[in-house]
Every structure is written in C-alpha cells, then in structure tokens.
Amino acid sequence: MSNVFLALQANEDTRAIIEAITEDNPHAVVHPSPAMVKIDAEGSLTVRRETIEALIGRSFDLQELHINLISLSGHIDETDDELTLHWNA
C-alpha cells in the first residue's frame, strides 16, 4: 500500500484537528515542524467532523479545514461528515 498525507499549518486552530485525526487514525504518523504538521498514513486517512466537534466544543464545518491546509496527497472522498484520503487499488 502507498502512503497518503495531510499537511496543516501548526497553529492553535489546528491543534484539535490534529488530535482528532490521530484519534481516528491510530496508524497515522505525525511529523511536527516549526510551521506545519504533516500526518502520514498507510492506505487511507479519515478526518471526521464529529471527532473534531467533540474536541473543540462547537459545530465544525469540514470546509474550515481548508483554511489551514497546506497540502495533501491521495484521492479525496468528501462528505459533510468525513474527508478521506486514499489510493485506489
């Protein structure tokens, strides 16, 4: 399988998002840098709105993710509730 990744700005707004991603994707590997955080995962990586909302204590529109998104790799499947990166087999 190939890796997918998501790179986010390293700031206060993304702290809970990164925590939610790692909670929902225990196979993911986080690579922090001074200005960004890259999250790699083999096969697929899913960002769930519900998990983020539980951590930040308010409603969260997954489109807000794009404000702090630097880059990503993989095919994207997106709904109002989840964003999944994967590579087709």
Backbone as JSON, one array per atom type, in Angstrom:
{
  "sequence": "MSNVFLALQANEDTRAIIEAITEDNPHAVVHPSPAMVKIDAEGSLTVRRETIEALIGRSFDLQELHINLISLSGHIDETDDELTLHWNA",
  "N": [[0.83, -1.19, 0.0], [0.33, 2.32, -0.52], [1.39, 5.45, 0.92], [-0.69, 8.09, 2.18], [-1.06, 11.61, 2.74], [-1.52, 14.49, 4.84], [-1.01, 17.89, 5.25], [-0.88, 20.42, 7.57], [-1.08, 23.83, 8.74], [0.82, 24.72, 11.57], [-0.72, 25.71, 14.24], [-2.82, 27.32, 16.73], [-5.48, 26.82, 15.97], [-5.39, 24.42, 14.58], [-4.6, 22.49, 16.36], [-6.55, 20.87, 17.77], [-7.72, 19.64, 15.57], [-5.64, 18.08, 14.54], [-5.29, 16.39, 16.73], [-7.77, 15.07, 16.68], [-7.6, 13.74, 14.21], [-5.48, 11.95, 14.68], [-6.61, 10.47, 16.72], [-8.72, 9.17, 15.41], [-7.34, 7.75, 13.52], [-5.3, 5.57, 14.28], [-3.09, 4.42, 13.08], [-1.75, 6.43, 11.85], [1.06, 8.64, 11.35], [2.57, 11.31, 12.91], [4.32, 14.17, 11.94], [5.8, 16.72, 13.26], [6.72, 20.09, 12.53], [8.33, 23.33, 12.69], [6.52, 25.2, 11.45], [4.48, 23.72, 10.36], [2.44, 20.72, 10.38], [2.76, 17.48, 9.38], [0.88, 14.71, 8.48], [1.13, 11.4, 8.02], [-0.15, 8.39, 6.57], [-0.55, 4.95, 6.06], [-2.23, 3.64, 3.32], [-4.99, 4.82, 3.94], [-6.59, 7.81, 5.24], [-8.7, 9.38, 7.47], [-10.66, 12.2, 8.18], [-12.81, 13.21, 10.61], [-15.72, 15.03, 11.14], [-17.35, 14.92, 13.45], [-15.6, 14.01, 15.5], [-13.78, 16.12, 15.66], [-15.53, 18.19, 16.44], [-16.25, 17.26, 19.01], [-13.88, 17.65, 20.37], [-13.37, 20.42, 20.13], [-15.64, 21.59, 21.07], [-17.73, 22.88, 19.72], [-19.79, 23.49, 16.78], [-18.5, 22.3, 13.68], [-17.57, 22.9, 10.44], [-16.46, 20.93, 7.87], [-15.27, 22.21, 5.73], [-13.85, 24.24, 6.87], [-11.42, 23.19, 7.39], [-9.83, 23.64, 5.18], [-8.82, 26.2, 5.43], [-6.48, 26.1, 6.92], [-5.04, 24.21, 5.58], [-2.19, 22.98, 4.0], [-1.15, 21.13, 2.14], [-1.94, 18.01, 0.47], [-2.08, 14.47, -0.17], [-3.32, 11.98, -2.2], [-6.35, 10.33, -3.26], [-9.44, 12.0, -2.94], [-12.28, 11.61, -0.98], [-15.14, 13.14, -0.05], [-17.56, 14.19, 2.27], [-20.19, 15.9, 4.08], [-19.61, 15.04, 6.6], [-17.2, 13.59, 6.68], [-13.8, 13.5, 5.53], [-11.87, 11.7, 3.43], [-8.75, 10.42, 2.56], [-7.17, 8.43, 0.15], [-5.63, 5.82, -1.78], [-6.5, 4.41, -4.85], [-6.9, 0.94, -5.4]],
  "CA": [[0.0, 0.0, 0.0], [1.03, 3.6, -0.55], [1.03, 6.41, 1.95], [-1.37, 9.35, 1.91], [-0.69, 12.55, 3.78], [-2.21, 15.77, 5.01], [-0.13, 18.84, 5.91], [-1.63, 21.56, 8.11], [-0.32, 24.84, 9.45], [0.94, 24.46, 13.01], [-1.23, 26.86, 14.99], [-3.81, 26.98, 17.76], [-6.7, 26.32, 15.33], [-5.23, 23.05, 14.08], [-4.23, 21.55, 17.44], [-7.64, 19.9, 17.99], [-7.91, 18.89, 14.33], [-4.58, 17.07, 14.52], [-5.62, 15.41, 17.77], [-8.9, 14.28, 16.19], [-7.12, 12.86, 13.14], [-4.7, 10.86, 15.27], [-7.53, 9.63, 17.49], [-9.5, 8.35, 14.47], [-6.42, 7.02, 12.64], [-4.17, 5.18, 15.12], [-1.96, 4.02, 12.23], [-1.14, 7.64, 11.3], [2.31, 9.1, 11.94], [2.6, 12.77, 12.92], [5.66, 14.76, 11.78], [5.7, 18.17, 13.52], [7.78, 21.02, 12.13], [8.03, 24.62, 13.31], [5.39, 25.92, 10.87], [3.44, 22.82, 9.86], [2.38, 19.34, 10.87], [2.44, 16.54, 8.31], [0.35, 13.46, 9.01], [1.22, 10.32, 7.02], [-0.83, 7.14, 6.92], [-0.53, 3.94, 5.01], [-3.53, 3.23, 2.8], [-6.03, 5.85, 3.98], [-6.62, 8.71, 6.38], [-10.03, 9.97, 7.53], [-10.9, 13.32, 9.08], [-14.24, 13.15, 10.95], [-16.3, 16.24, 11.72], [-17.86, 14.61, 14.79], [-14.49, 13.93, 16.44], [-13.28, 17.49, 15.82], [-16.52, 18.92, 17.25], [-16.15, 16.81, 20.4], [-12.67, 18.22, 20.96], [-13.38, 21.88, 20.19], [-16.83, 22.02, 21.79], [-18.63, 23.7, 18.88], [-20.01, 22.95, 15.44], [-17.35, 22.45, 12.79], [-17.8, 22.6, 9.03], [-15.19, 20.38, 7.36], [-14.65, 23.17, 4.82], [-12.93, 25.05, 7.67], [-10.12, 22.53, 7.32], [-9.08, 24.19, 4.05], [-8.19, 27.45, 5.84], [-5.15, 25.78, 7.43], [-4.48, 23.11, 4.8], [-1.06, 23.33, 3.15], [-1.05, 20.18, 1.04], [-2.41, 16.66, 0.74], [-1.74, 13.5, -1.2], [-4.26, 10.87, -2.23], [-7.67, 10.6, -3.81], [-10.27, 12.59, -1.89], [-13.72, 11.35, -0.87], [-15.56, 14.12, 0.94], [-18.97, 14.44, 2.57], [-20.3, 16.89, 5.15], [-19.18, 14.43, 7.85], [-15.87, 12.99, 6.62], [-12.9, 13.67, 4.4], [-10.99, 10.53, 3.42], [-7.7, 10.34, 1.56], [-6.82, 7.03, -0.1], [-5.19, 5.49, -3.14], [-7.26, 3.3, -5.43], [-6.11, -0.29, -5.55]],
  "C": [[0.87, 1.25, 0.0], [0.55, 4.51, 0.56], [0.23, 7.57, 1.37], [-0.88, 10.31, 2.98], [-1.53, 13.81, 3.72], [-1.23, 16.67, 5.74], [-0.94, 20.07, 6.3], [-0.68, 22.57, 8.73], [-0.29, 24.45, 10.92], [0.51, 25.71, 13.75], [-2.3, 26.39, 15.98], [-5.08, 26.37, 17.16], [-6.58, 24.86, 14.91], [-4.9, 22.03, 15.17], [-5.3, 20.47, 17.65], [-7.9, 19.06, 16.74], [-6.89, 17.77, 14.24], [-4.85, 15.98, 15.55], [-6.76, 14.5, 17.32], [-8.46, 13.29, 15.11], [-6.35, 11.69, 13.72], [-5.57, 9.93, 16.11], [-8.28, 8.67, 16.57], [-8.64, 7.47, 13.57], [-5.19, 6.6, 13.43], [-2.93, 4.75, 14.34], [-1.22, 5.23, 11.66], [0.12, 8.03, 12.07], [2.37, 10.61, 11.79], [4.05, 13.24, 12.87], [5.55, 16.27, 12.02], [6.94, 18.91, 13.03], [7.43, 22.37, 12.75], [6.77, 25.3, 12.75], [4.26, 25.02, 10.37], [3.52, 21.46, 10.54], [1.94, 18.48, 9.7], [1.99, 15.24, 8.97], [0.33, 12.44, 7.87], [0.43, 9.12, 7.51], [-0.74, 6.19, 5.74], [-1.96, 3.6, 4.62], [-4.58, 4.32, 2.78], [-5.94, 6.65, 5.27], [-7.98, 9.4, 6.35], [-10.09, 11.07, 8.58], [-12.41, 13.34, 9.33], [-14.69, 14.41, 11.67], [-16.71, 16.02, 13.16], [-16.74, 14.58, 15.84], [-13.91, 15.32, 16.7], [-14.24, 18.29, 16.71], [-16.45, 18.54, 18.72], [-14.95, 17.45, 21.1], [-12.71, 19.74, 21.08], [-14.62, 22.44, 20.88], [-17.75, 22.95, 21.03], [-18.85, 22.99, 17.56], [-18.79, 23.23, 14.58], [-17.76, 22.03, 11.4], [-16.48, 22.11, 8.46], [-14.51, 21.3, 6.34], [-13.68, 24.1, 5.55], [-11.52, 24.47, 7.65], [-9.23, 23.18, 6.26], [-8.37, 25.51, 4.39], [-6.74, 27.21, 6.25], [-4.45, 24.66, 6.68], [-3.35, 23.62, 3.91], [-1.02, 22.44, 1.92], [-1.66, 18.85, 1.46], [-2.03, 15.77, -0.42], [-2.7, 12.33, -1.08], [-5.53, 11.29, -2.93], [-8.55, 11.07, -2.66], [-11.72, 12.13, -2.06], [-14.2, 12.24, 0.25], [-17.08, 14.2, 1.03], [-19.01, 15.56, 3.61], [-19.72, 16.37, 6.46], [-17.74, 13.92, 7.86], [-15.12, 13.42, 5.37], [-11.93, 12.5, 4.48], [-10.02, 10.64, 2.26], [-7.35, 8.87, 1.39], [-6.23, 6.92, -1.5], [-6.02, 4.33, -3.62], [-6.35, 2.11, -5.64], [-5.97, -0.67, -7.01]]
}
